[in-house]
Amino acid sequence: MASCSRTQVISLYRMLMKECKKFPSYNYRTYALRRVKDGFRENIQVDNPKTLDMLINQARENLAVIKRQVSIGHLYSAQRTVVEREHHL
């Protein structure tokens, strides 16, 4: 894969941050946001194209994982709410 431009990296960072903010659990949400920020800060000085491509691919994979976890988290929250309402009736 060709090296990513700065705008592509920033776009990926924003997508990760946006998706992390969707976690229903405060603890998961703050942990995920912190990990994204720390990961990007840690690698800000990387200028090797192969290393940069590897890091970008990892970030894209992590974005896919976060999207799956967020959707599962919302499903679980919705199920829990329905069950809680049924028990209060």
Buried (B, 14 or more C-beta within 10 A) or exposed (E): EEEBEEEEBEEBBEBBBEBBEBBEEEEBBEEBBEBBBEBBEEBEEEEEEEEBBEBBEEBBEBBEEBBEBBEEBEEEEEEEEEEEEEEEE
